[in-house]
């Protein structure tokens, strides 16, 4: 029987906590390290739907990408959202563990997975944190294409969301060198490898950083922008993580949640 402590040791091998950003809070949130783990459910977010799913499938561990307790809290009363989730997990005897930026930087992490699905050649980190590891990825498409065709390809790869795929740039603009960052990546907009790409794919692009990047590109060169769902860009990684856990923990059942935890439900077309 595999214990939670053994499972965490595997997670530490796959996604070392030392690789996390200083502001991040990955690792064990709740659970007894000595408890048995027979079934793991993977999800991007610990929200009511995925916590209920973990309880309903009898998971002993809910392993998520986004930490539930990213910032300090002063109460976990059940009258609060996070307190209610933690209480539900504890009653279901289900541990909670997260692998966040430490899972972003590895060679089978969130950005690497998206680069793999786009078949980028010679992909390397945008910001290297240690040899071969780091934030984002940049590489070349096997064949040049257009911005519009690349956006449509992304839409076919990513799970459907209300906001879909948003693009800043001409539909017929030629693209081959692609920079990308799963999750929120506007902090990398000024990086030389992003500036030197034909297109930058990421999530949660805010108005002012995106507008400034496009205006800068008009006078000094720079990439077109493609903005995709934060949840969708990282959900693609879950199956990779599940396969790694299955290989390392052959006696443990590993499931991937297919619930959409993107917060947006619909759009009204003008």
C-alpha positions in Angstrom: 0.0 0.0 0.0 1.3 3.5 -0.9 1.2 6.2 1.7 0.6 9.9 1.3 4.2 10.3 2.4 5.4 8.0 -0.4 3.2 9.8 -2.9 4.6 13.2 -1.9 8.1 11.8 -2.3 7.2 10.9 -5.9 5.7 14.4 -6.5 8.9 15.9 -5.1 10.9 14.0 -7.6 8.7 15.0 -10.5 8.1 18.6 -9.4 10.7 19.6 -6.8 9.4 22.2 -4.4 12.8 24.0 -4.6 11.8 24.9 -8.2 8.8 26.9 -7.2 8.8 30.7 -7.4 9.4 32.5 -4.1 5.8 33.8 -3.9 4.3 30.4 -4.6 2.8 27.9 -2.1 2.9 24.4 -3.5 2.9 21.2 -1.4 0.6 19.5 1.1 -2.3 21.6 2.3 -4.2 19.0 4.3 -3.8 15.3 5.0 -2.1 12.7 7.2 1.3 11.7 5.6 0.8 8.2 7.1 -2.6 7.7 5.4 -3.0 5.2 2.6 -3.4 6.5 -1.0 -5.3 4.1 -3.3 -6.8 6.6 -5.6 -5.7 10.1 -6.8 -7.8 12.7 -8.7 -5.9 15.3 -10.7 -7.5 18.8 -11.4 -6.3 22.3 -12.2 -8.3 23.9 -9.3 -9.5 22.9 -5.9 -13.0 24.3 -6.2 -16.4 23.0 -5.0 -17.0 20.9 -8.1 -13.6 19.1 -8.0 -13.7 18.6 -4.3 -17.1 17.1 -4.6 -15.8 14.9 -7.4 -12.9 13.7 -5.4 -15.2 12.7 -2.6 -17.7 11.0 -4.9 -15.0 8.9 -6.6 -13.4 8.0 -3.3 -10.1 9.7 -3.9 -7.6 9.7 -1.1 -5.8 12.6 -2.6 -6.8 15.6 -4.7 -3.7 16.7 -6.5 -4.2 20.2 -8.1 -2.1 22.7 -10.0 -3.2 25.8 -8.3 -2.6 26.1 -4.5 -5.8 26.7 -2.5 -4.0 28.7 0.2 -1.8 30.9 -2.0 -2.1 33.8 0.4 -2.5 33.9 4.1 -5.9 33.4 5.7 -7.0 34.1 9.2 -9.8 31.6 9.4 -10.9 28.4 7.8 -14.4 28.7 9.1 -17.0 26.9 6.9 -18.7 30.2 6.3 -15.7 31.0 4.0 -15.1 29.4 0.6 -11.7 27.9 1.4 -12.8 26.8 4.9 -15.8 25.0 3.4 -13.6 23.2 0.8 -11.1 22.1 3.5 -13.8 20.8 5.8 -15.3 18.8 2.9 -12.0 17.3 2.1 -11.2 16.4 5.7 -14.7 14.8 6.2 -14.1 12.8 3.0 -10.6 11.7 4.3 -9.1 13.2 1.2 -5.7 14.9 1.2 -5.0 18.0 -0.9 -1.6 18.7 -2.6 -0.6 21.2 -5.2 2.2 21.3 -7.8 2.2 24.8 -9.3 5.2 26.8 -10.6 7.4 23.8 -9.7 5.4 21.9 -12.3 5.5 24.8 -14.8 9.3 24.7 -15.2 10.1 21.0 -15.7 10.6 19.4 -19.0 7.2 17.7 -18.9 5.4 20.7 -17.4 2.5 22.9 -18.4 4.3 25.0 -21.0 6.3 22.0 -22.3 3.1 20.1 -22.9 1.6 22.9 -25.0 4.8 23.1 -26.9 4.7 19.4 -27.5 1.1 19.5 -28.8 2.1 22.3 -31.2 5.1 20.2 -32.3 7.6 23.0 -31.7 11.1 22.1 -32.7 14.1 22.8 -30.4 11.8 24.2 -27.7 13.7 25.8 -24.8 12.6 27.9 -21.8 11.9 31.6 -22.2 13.4 32.2 -18.8 15.9 29.5 -17.7 15.9 28.8 -13.9 18.4 25.9 -14.1 19.9 24.1 -17.0 17.1 23.0 -19.4 14.4 24.1 -17.0 12.5 27.3 -16.7 9.3 29.3 -17.4 7.6 29.2 -20.7 8.9 27.7 -24.0 10.0 29.1 -27.3 10.6 27.1 -30.5 9.7 26.8 -34.2 6.7 25.2 -35.9 7.7 22.4 -38.3 6.2 24.4 -41.1 5.3 28.2 -41.3 1.7 29.0 -41.1 -0.5 32.1 -40.6 -1.6 33.6 -37.3 -5.2 32.7 -38.0 -4.4 29.1 -38.9 -2.4 28.8 -35.7 -5.3 30.2 -33.6 -7.7 27.7 -35.2 -5.2 24.9 -34.4 -5.0 26.0 -30.8 -8.8 26.0 -30.6 -8.8 22.4 -31.7 -6.2 21.4 -29.2 -7.5 23.1 -26.1 -10.7 22.1 -24.3 -13.6 24.4 -25.1 -14.2 27.5 -22.9 -16.6 30.5 -23.1 -13.8 32.9 -24.0 -12.2 30.7 -26.6 -9.0 31.9 -28.3 -8.4 35.7 -28.7 -5.9 37.1 -31.1 -4.2 40.4 -31.5 -2.7 40.6 -35.0 -3.6 40.2 -38.7 -5.2 36.9 -39.6 -2.8 36.3 -42.5 0.3 37.3 -40.7 3.1 34.7 -41.3 4.3 32.9 -38.1 6.8 30.2 -37.4 8.7 31.0 -34.3 6.4 30.6 -31.3 6.8 31.6 -27.7 4.3 30.4 -25.1 3.6 30.3 -21.4 0.8 28.1 -19.9 -1.2 30.1 -17.4 -0.8 33.9 -16.8 2.3 35.0 -18.7 2.2 38.8 -19.2 5.2 39.1 -17.0 7.2 37.6 -19.8 6.1 40.0 -22.5 9.4 42.0 -22.4 11.7 38.9 -22.5 14.0 38.9 -25.5 12.9 35.4 -26.6 9.3 36.6 -26.6 10.1 39.8 -28.4 11.9 37.8 -31.0 9.1 35.4 -31.7 6.4 35.8 -34.3 3.6 35.1 -31.8 3.3 34.8 -28.1 0.6 32.4 -26.7 -0.4 32.8 -23.0 -3.4 33.5 -20.8 -4.9 36.3 -18.7 -3.5 39.1 -20.9 -4.7 42.4 -19.4 -5.7 45.4 -21.5 -2.7 47.7 -20.8 0.1 45.2 -21.0 -1.4 43.7 -24.2 -2.0 47.1 -25.8 1.5 48.3 -24.9 3.1 45.1 -26.4 1.2 45.6 -29.7 2.0 49.3 -29.9 5.7 48.5 -29.2 5.7 45.8 -31.9 4.5 48.4 -34.4 7.6 50.6 -33.9 10.3 48.2 -32.6 9.1 44.8 -33.7 7.5 42.1 -31.6 5.1 39.2 -31.6 1.4 38.9 -32.3 -0.5 37.8 -29.2 -2.8 34.9 -28.7 -4.7 34.8 -25.4 -6.3 31.5 -24.3 -8.1 30.3 -21.2 -5.8 29.9 -18.2 -7.5 26.7 -17.1 -7.5 25.2 -20.6 -3.8 25.9 -21.1 -2.9 24.1 -17.9 -5.5 21.3 -18.1 -3.6 19.7 -21.0 -0.7 18.9 -18.5 -2.9 16.8 -16.2 -2.8 13.7 -18.3 1.0 13.9 -18.6 1.2 14.2 -14.8 -1.2 11.3 -14.4 1.0 9.1 -16.6 4.0 9.9 -14.6 2.3 9.1 -11.4 0.9 5.8 -12.8 4.4 4.8 -13.8 5.9 5.7 -10.4 2.9 4.3 -8.3 1.7 1.2 -10.2 -0.6 0.2 -7.3 -2.4 3.5 -7.2 -5.3 4.5 -9.5 -4.9 7.9 -11.0 -7.8 9.8 -12.5 -8.0 13.1 -14.3 -11.0 15.4 -13.7 -12.7 16.5 -16.9 -14.8 19.1 -15.1 -14.3 22.6 -16.5 -13.2 24.9 -13.8 -12.6 27.9 -16.0 -14.6 30.6 -14.2 -16.4 32.0 -17.3 -19.7 30.4 -18.2 -20.8 32.2 -21.4 -20.3 35.3 -23.5 -22.9 37.6 -25.0 -22.1 38.4 -28.6 -22.6 42.0 -29.6 
